[in-house]
Amino acid sequence: MRLLSLLSLPVLALLASASPEAHAKFSSLASKSSNNVIKLNSALYDELVAKPRDYGVAVVLTALGPEFNCAPCREFDPQFKALAKQFKRSENKDKLFFATLDFRDGRDIFQRLGLASAPNLQYLPPSTSSNRGEFQSYDFNRLGFSAQNVASFLSAHSPFPVTYTVPFDYTKLFVTLASLLGAAAFARATWSRFLGPLLTNRWAWAAVVMAAIMPLISGYMWTQIRKPPQMVMARDGSGRVQYIAQGYSNMYGIEVQIVSMIYGICAASVLFLSITLPKVDNPKRQRVGVYLWVAVLVITFSMLMSVFRIKQGGYPFSLLF
């Protein structure tokens, strides 16, 4: 009996290993691809993930055709291909295959897996490993589309490390150097006539400071921390776009621009009324300017009070609207 068990061990080991022909086939397909990504159809997908296998599989189920209009698919595709191409230089290149299955070439696979959206990245480890080949799904909502995050995900689930180094962007370096040289040449040519007086003008600096302050006092940092939506559709079914969120503990991203603009126009109105217009020698022009800027101030302040009423329903005051 013991002799029979010992004789059965080589048979079991043979059954647990992948077919050499299948491994060689997919190694050849990967090597022939310029980016180390195997393009699949339904039959190739079933053959690639079939057990037993002594290799891992990172497969993206995607929909790149223009008829699907899948922006996340197009965004992720170059990242996945860049990771696969860089992994081609790894000593473990024959232990992990990268593949893609487009919806046009594998509708039945999408239906079998119950997938209603794309892209989907699945990692299937070797069936001879401790997890017996159970696949792991990549969470795009939490981890994003970057090749570095995908490499970390694969490293966490595969028997060997998968790394990715962002290639050096020489184009960006060239553009940066060219921009700096162009800016230096422009500054030298225009310093005495334009740039110098502008940089030493107190009103120019005041405008820059005000442009920086207005967003900060309008909730910019809150939106950077909380990452709210820019705007939402009204829930009453009218199809209206809601730009201002109700309540002081919530806001939308576009509120920063709206409130900053209102604050800026109000501040500019006060400056013109208190500093610029008193220096106008022509009484008629001065009077027209006062009427104009007072009207602007009243209108924008009325808009500000309207925003307050939206934020706090019990706010009792209003001007024009």
URDADA-V847471 format. One line per field, one symbol per residue. psi: psi as a letter, one per 40 degrees, with the letter a starting at -180 (. if undefined). burial: I if it has 9 or more other C-alpha atoms within 8 Angstrom, else O. A space follows every 50 residues. Layout:
psi=???
burial=???
This chain:
psi=dddddddedddddddeiihddddddddddddehdeehhhiadddddddei iiifiihhhhhigeidedfgddddddddddddddddedeiefdeehhhii hiddefddddddefheiiihhhhhiheeidefehihhhgdddeaeidddd ddddddeieiihihhhihgddddddddddddddddddddeddddddddee hdddddddddddddddeeedddddddfiidiiiieeeeeihhdhiiieei iidedddddddddddddddddddddddeehdhdddddddddddddddddd dddddddddddhdeheiicd.
burial=OOOOOOOOOOOOOOOIIIOOOIIOOIIOIIOOIOOIIIOIIIOOIOOIIO OIIIIIIIIIIIIIOOOOOIOOIIIIOOIIIIIIIIIOOOOOIOOIIIII IIIOIIIOOIOOOOOOOIIIIIIIIIIIOOOIIOOOOIOOOOOOIOIIII IIIIIOIIOOOIIIOOOOOOOOOOOOOOOOOOOOOOIOOIIOOOIIIOOO OOOIIOOOOIIOOIIIOIIIOOIOOOOOOOIOOIOOOOOOOIIIIIIOOO IIIIIIIOIIIIIIIIOOIIIIIOOIIOOIOOOOOIOOIIOOIIOIIIII IIIIIIIIIIIIOOOOOOOOO
